[in-house]
Amino acid sequence: MSIKTITIIVITILLTAALAQNTDEVTFAFLFMNFRVSKLALMITMTVIGFILGFMVGRPKKPKFDIGGYHDSIQKKEDNNTLSDEDRDYIS
């Protein structure tokens, strides 16, 4: 098993143990409202929100447009014969 898989398993076990031990109700204040919710529901909600935010922040970004690669593909860099006959006459 890889280190990443072992880490995920350990975090999942610790999270499950923490959720199982916190089932009593608490008062949750949000802005001007108070709610009576179980710690379990509150912790699960916050965990899901954390995973979603972590995924959004950690996902790969879209590749930027490579104007140099686009220009090179049009001009075909391998082709060394890009001078016109007039340019060759002027240089020599």
FIGUNU-293851 format. One record per atom (N, C-alpha, C, CB): x, y, z. Coordinates in Angstrom, 2 decimals, m for minus. Glycine has a CB too. Layout:
N
[[X, Y, Z]]
...
***
This chain:
92
[[0.83, m1.18, 0.00]]
[[0.00, 0.00, 0.00]]
[[0.88, 1.25, 0.00]]
[[m0.95, 0.00, 1.21]]
[[0.39, 2.26, m0.63]]
[[1.15, 3.50, m0.69]]
[[0.91, 4.33, 0.58]]
[[0.78, 4.32, m1.94]]
[[1.77, 5.28, 0.81]]
[[1.65, 6.17, 1.97]]
[[0.34, 6.95, 1.91]]
[[2.85, 7.15, 2.03]]
[[m0.06, 7.33, 0.71]]
[[m1.31, 8.10, 0.55]]
[[m2.51, 7.26, 0.99]]
[[m1.49, 8.54, m0.92]]
[[m2.56, 5.99, 0.61]]
[[m3.66, 5.12, 0.99]]
[[m3.69, 4.90, 2.50]]
[[m3.55, 3.76, 0.25]]
[[m2.53, 4.68, 3.10]]
[[m2.46, 4.47, 4.55]]
[[m2.92, 5.73, 5.28]]
[[m1.03, 4.10, 4.97]]
[[m2.51, 6.90, 4.81]]
[[m2.92, 8.16, 5.43]]
[[m4.43, 8.34, 5.35]]
[[m2.22, 9.34, 4.76]]
[[m5.01, 8.04, 4.21]]
[[m6.47, 8.17, 4.05]]
[[m7.19, 7.22, 4.99]]
[[m6.88, 7.89, 2.59]]
[[m6.71, 5.99, 5.13]]
[[m7.34, 5.02, 6.02]]
[[m7.26, 5.49, 7.48]]
[[m6.68, 3.63, 5.87]]
[[m6.10, 5.97, 7.90]]
[[m5.93, 6.43, 9.28]]
[[m6.83, 7.63, 9.57]]
[[m4.46, 6.80, 9.56]]
[[m6.87, 8.59, 8.66]]
[[m7.73, 9.77, 8.85]]
[[m9.19, 9.36, 8.90]]
[[m7.50, 10.80, 7.73]]
[[m9.60, 8.42, 8.07]]
[[m10.98, 7.96, 8.08]]
[[m11.34, 7.28, 9.40]]
[[m11.22, 7.00, 6.91]]
[[m10.43, 6.47, 9.92]]
[[m10.67, 5.80, 11.20]]
[[m10.78, 6.82, 12.33]]
[[m9.55, 4.78, 11.50]]
[[m9.86, 7.79, 12.36]]
[[m9.90, 8.82, 13.40]]
[[m11.17, 9.67, 13.30]]
[[m8.67, 9.72, 13.30]]
[[m11.57, 10.00, 12.09]]
[[m12.78, 10.79, 11.89]]
[[m14.02, 10.01, 12.33]]
[[m12.91, 11.20, 10.43]]
[[m14.07, 8.73, 12.02]]
[[m15.20, 7.89, 12.43]]
[[m15.27, 7.79, 13.94]]
[[m15.09, 6.50, 11.81]]
[[m14.13, 7.61, 14.61]]
[[m14.11, 7.54, 16.08]]
[[m14.57, 8.85, 16.70]]
[[m12.70, 7.19, 16.57]]
[[m14.12, 9.97, 16.15]]
[[m14.53, 11.28, 16.68]]
[[m16.02, 11.51, 16.48]]
[[m13.73, 12.40, 16.01]]
[[m16.55, 11.10, 15.34]]
[[m17.98, 11.27, 15.08]]
[[m18.82, 10.37, 15.99]]
[[m18.29, 10.97, 13.62]]
[[m18.35, 9.16, 16.25]]
[[m19.11, 8.23, 17.08]]
[[m19.17, 8.69, 18.53]]
[[m18.50, 6.83, 17.00]]
[[m18.17, 9.40, 19.01]]
[[m18.13, 9.83, 20.41]]
[[m18.87, 11.14, 20.65]]
[[m16.69, 9.98, 20.85]]
[[m19.26, 11.84, 19.62]]
[[m19.89, 13.17, 19.78]]
[[m21.30, 13.17, 19.20]]
[[m19.04, 14.25, 19.09]]
[[m22.22, 12.53, 19.92]]
[[m23.60, 12.45, 19.41]]
[[m24.56, 13.33, 20.20]]
[[m24.08, 11.02, 19.44]]
[[m24.12, 14.00, 21.28]]
[[m25.03, 14.83, 22.06]]
[[m25.37, 16.12, 21.33]]
[[m24.43, 15.14, 23.43]]
[[m26.45, 16.78, 21.78]]
[[m26.90, 18.00, 21.12]]
[[m26.17, 19.22, 21.66]]
[[m28.41, 18.18, 21.28]]
[[m25.95, 20.18, 20.76]]
[[m25.32, 21.45, 21.14]]
[[m26.12, 22.58, 20.50]]
[[m23.82, 21.51, 20.70]]
[[m25.94, 23.78, 21.05]]
[[m26.56, 24.96, 20.45]]
[[m25.57, 25.55, 19.46]]
[[m26.98, 26.01, 21.54]]
[[m26.02, 25.72, 18.24]]
[[m25.18, 26.26, 17.17]]
[[m25.73, 27.62, 16.79]]
[[m25.13, 25.29, 15.93]]
[[m24.91, 28.66, 16.92]]
[[m25.33, 30.02, 16.58]]
[[m24.79, 30.38, 15.21]]
[[m24.85, 31.04, 17.66]]
[[m25.69, 30.81, 14.34]]
[[m25.30, 31.24, 13.00]]
[[m26.00, 32.56, 12.72]]
[[m25.65, 30.17, 11.92]]
[[m25.21, 33.62, 12.57]]
[[m25.70, 34.99, 12.41]]
[[m26.61, 35.33, 13.57]]
[[m26.45, 35.16, 11.05]]
[[m27.91, 35.50, 13.34]]
[[m28.83, 35.88, 14.41]]
[[m29.71, 34.73, 14.85]]
[[m29.68, 37.03, 13.98]]
[[m29.39, 33.52, 14.45]]
[[m30.24, 32.36, 14.75]]
[[m29.47, 31.36, 15.61]]
[[m30.75, 31.69, 13.45]]
[[m30.21, 30.64, 16.44]]
[[m29.65, 29.56, 17.25]]
[[m30.34, 28.27, 16.87]]
[[m29.80, 29.85, 18.77]]
[[m29.55, 27.23, 16.67]]
[[m30.08, 25.92, 16.30]]
[[m29.64, 24.90, 17.35]]
[[m29.60, 25.50, 14.88]]
[[m30.47, 23.93, 17.61]]
[[m30.10, 22.77, 18.42]]
[[m29.86, 21.62, 17.46]]
[[m31.21, 22.42, 19.50]]
[[m28.60, 21.26, 17.30]]
[[m28.24, 20.16, 16.41]]
[[m27.28, 19.23, 17.14]]
[[m27.60, 20.69, 15.08]]
[[m27.19, 18.01, 16.67]]
[[m26.23, 17.09, 17.28]]
[[m24.83, 17.42, 16.78]]
[[m26.58, 15.61, 16.96]]
[[m23.86, 17.13, 17.62]]
[[m22.47, 17.36, 17.22]]
[[m22.12, 16.51, 16.00]]
[[m21.51, 17.03, 18.38]]
[[m22.72, 15.33, 15.93]]
[[m22.47, 14.43, 14.81]]
[[m22.84, 15.08, 13.48]]
[[m23.25, 13.12, 14.99]]
[[m24.06, 15.64, 13.41]]
[[m24.51, 16.28, 12.17]]
[[m23.65, 17.49, 11.84]]
[[m25.99, 16.70, 12.28]]
[[m23.28, 18.26, 12.86]]
[[m22.47, 19.45, 12.64]]
[[m21.07, 19.08, 12.15]]
[[m22.38, 20.27, 13.93]]
[[m20.47, 18.07, 12.75]]
[[m19.13, 17.66, 12.34]]
[[m19.13, 17.04, 10.94]]
[[m18.55, 16.66, 13.34]]
[[m20.15, 16.26, 10.62]]
[[m20.25, 15.68, 9.27]]
[[m20.40, 16.79, 8.23]]
[[m21.44, 14.69, 9.18]]
[[m21.25, 17.77, 8.54]]
[[m21.46, 18.89, 7.61]]
[[m20.16, 19.65, 7.37]]
[[m22.54, 19.84, 8.15]]
[[m19.45, 19.97, 8.45]]
[[m18.19, 20.71, 8.32]]
[[m17.13, 19.88, 7.59]]
[[m17.67, 21.12, 9.70]]
[[m17.11, 18.57, 7.81]]
[[m16.15, 17.71, 7.12]]
[[m16.43, 17.69, 5.62]]
[[m16.20, 16.29, 7.69]]
[[m17.69, 17.56, 5.25]]
[[m18.05, 17.54, 3.83]]
[[m17.71, 18.88, 3.18]]
[[m19.56, 17.24, 3.64]]
[[m18.00, 19.97, 3.85]]
[[m17.66, 21.29, 3.31]]
[[m16.14, 21.43, 3.16]]
[[m18.22, 22.42, 4.22]]
[[m15.38, 20.92, 4.14]]
[[m13.92, 20.96, 4.05]]
[[m13.38, 20.16, 2.89]]
[[m13.31, 20.45, 5.34]]
[[m13.95, 18.96, 2.65]]
[[m13.51, 18.15, 1.52]]
[[m13.83, 18.84, 0.20]]
[[m14.18, 16.77, 1.57]]
[[m15.00, 19.43, 0.10]]
[[m15.38, 20.12, m1.14]]
[[m14.44, 21.30, m1.40]]
[[m16.85, 20.60, m1.07]]
[[m14.18, 22.10, m0.36]]
[[m13.27, 23.24, m0.53]]
[[m11.86, 22.78, m0.86]]
[[m13.26, 24.11, 0.73]]
[[m11.40, 21.71, m0.20]]
[[m10.07, 21.17, m0.50]]
[[m9.96, 20.67, m1.92]]
[[m9.73, 20.06, 0.46]]
[[m11.01, 20.04, m2.42]]
[[m11.00, 19.57, m3.80]]
[[m10.96, 20.74, m4.77]]
[[m12.24, 18.70, m4.07]]
[[m11.76, 21.77, m4.49]]
[[m11.80, 22.92, m5.39]]
[[m10.46, 23.65, m5.43]]
[[m12.90, 23.88, m4.97]]
[[m9.79, 23.75, m4.28]]
[[m8.50, 24.44, m4.23]]
[[m7.40, 23.59, m4.84]]
[[m8.15, 24.80, m2.78]]
[[m7.45, 22.27, m4.64]]
[[m6.38, 21.40, m5.06]]
[[m6.47, 20.83, m6.45]]
[[m6.28, 20.32, m4.14]]
[[m7.56, 21.06, m7.14]]
[[m7.68, 20.47, m8.48]]
[[m6.74, 21.17, m9.47]]
[[m9.15, 20.56, m8.97]]
[[m6.35, 20.45, m10.50]]
[[m5.44, 21.05, m11.49]]
[[m6.11, 22.22, m12.23]]
[[m4.98, 20.00, m12.51]]
[[m5.32, 23.20, m12.53]]
[[m5.84, 24.36, m13.25]]
[[m5.90, 24.05, m14.74]]
[[m4.97, 25.61, m12.99]]
[[m6.71, 24.81, m15.43]]
[[m6.80, 24.66, m16.88]]
[[m5.49, 25.13, m17.51]]
[[m8.01, 25.46, m17.46]]
[[m5.01, 24.42, m18.53]]
[[m3.76, 24.86, m19.16]]
[[m3.96, 26.19, m19.88]]
[[m3.24, 23.78, m20.15]]
[[m2.94, 27.02, m19.78]]
[[m3.00, 28.31, m20.47]]
[[m2.65, 28.12, m21.93]]
[[m2.04, 29.34, m19.81]]
[[m3.09, 29.03, m22.75]]
[[m2.81, 28.96, m24.18]]
[[m1.33, 29.24, m24.41]]
[[m3.69, 29.96, m24.97]]
[[m0.65, 28.37, m25.13]]
[[0.78, 28.49, m25.40]]
[[0.97, 29.12, m26.77]]
[[1.49, 27.09, m25.33]]
[[1.16, 30.44, m26.78]]
[[1.29, 31.15, m28.05]]
[[2.60, 30.76, m28.75]]
[[1.24, 32.67, m27.82]]
[[3.66, 30.47, m27.95]]
[[4.92, 30.06, m28.57]]
[[4.78, 28.73, m29.29]]
[[6.01, 29.96, m27.51]]
[[4.10, 27.77, m28.65]]
[[3.89, 26.48, m29.29]]
[[3.01, 26.60, m30.52]]
[[3.26, 25.50, m28.31]]
[[2.02, 27.48, m30.44]]
[[1.15, 27.70, m31.59]]
[[1.95, 28.29, m32.75]]
[[m0.03, 28.64, m31.22]]
[[2.78, 29.28, m32.46]]
[[3.58, 29.92, m33.50]]
[[4.57, 28.92, m34.09]]
[[4.32, 31.14, m32.94]]
[[5.20, 28.11, m33.21]]
[[6.18, 27.13, m33.69]]
[[5.53, 26.08, m34.57]]
[[6.88, 26.46, m32.51]]
[[4.31, 25.68, m34.24]]
[[3.65, 24.66, m35.05]]
[[3.29, 25.21, m36.43]]
[[2.39, 24.15, m34.34]]
[[3.00, 26.50, m36.52]]
[[2.69, 27.11, m37.82]]
[[3.97, 27.25, m38.65]]
[[2.00, 28.49, m37.63]]
[[5.03, 27.70, m37.99]]
[[6.28, 27.98, m38.72]]
[[7.14, 26.74, m38.94]]
[[7.07, 29.01, m37.97]]
[[6.85, 25.64, m38.26]]
[[7.62, 24.40, m38.38]]
[[9.10, 24.68, m38.16]]
[[7.40, 23.75, m39.76]]
[[9.48, 24.68, m36.90]]
[[10.83, 25.04, m36.50]]
[[11.90, 24.19, m37.16]]
[[10.96, 24.94, m35.02]]
[[11.58, 22.92, m37.47]]
[[12.59, 22.06, m38.08]]
[[13.00, 22.55, m39.46]]
[[12.07, 20.64, m38.17]]
[[12.14, 23.27, m40.11]]
[[12.40, 23.72, m41.47]]
[[13.40, 24.88, m41.43]]
[[11.08, 24.14, m42.19]]
[[14.66, 24.60, m41.78]]
[[15.69, 25.64, m41.77]]
[[15.66, 26.50, m43.03]]
[[17.06, 25.00, m41.62]]
[[14.88, 26.13, m43.99]]
[[14.83, 26.82, m45.26]]
[[13.66, 27.82, m45.24]]
[[14.68, 25.81, m46.44]]
[[13.76, 28.83, m44.36]]
[[12.67, 29.80, m44.26]]
[[12.99, 31.11, m44.96]]
[[12.37, 30.07, m42.81]]
[[14.22, 31.26, m45.47]]
[[14.58, 32.50, m46.16]]
[[14.14, 32.44, m47.61]]
[[16.08, 32.76, m46.06]]
[[13.73, 33.58, m48.08]]
[[13.39, 33.65, m49.50]]
[[14.68, 33.78, m50.31]]
[[12.42, 34.84, m49.80]]
[[14.57, 33.62, m51.62]]
[[15.74, 33.74, m52.49]]
[[16.32, 35.14, m52.42]]
[[15.37, 33.39, m53.94]]
[[15.48, 36.16, m52.34]]
[[15.95, 37.53, m52.24]]
[[16.76, 37.74, m50.97]]
[[14.77, 38.52, m52.29]]
[[16.30, 37.16, m49.84]]
[[17.02, 37.29, m48.58]]
[[18.37, 36.59, m48.66]]
[[16.20, 36.72, m47.42]]
[[18.43, 35.45, m49.26]]
[[19.70, 34.73, m49.40]]
[[20.68, 35.54, m50.26]]
[[19.46, 33.34, m50.03]]
[[20.18, 36.15, m51.34]]
[[21.05, 36.98, m52.19]]
[[21.57, 38.19, m51.42]]
[[20.28, 37.44, m53.44]]
[[20.73, 38.77, m50.59]]
[[21.12, 39.97, m49.83]]
[[22.18, 39.61, m48.79]]
[[19.89, 40.62, m49.15]]
[[22.02, 38.46, m48.12]]
[[22.97, 38.06, m47.09]]
[[24.31, 37.69, m47.70]]
[[22.41, 36.87, m46.29]]
[[24.33, 37.00, m48.84]]
[[25.60, 36.57, m49.40]]
[[26.26, 37.60, m50.28]]
[[25.41, 35.33, m50.17]]
***
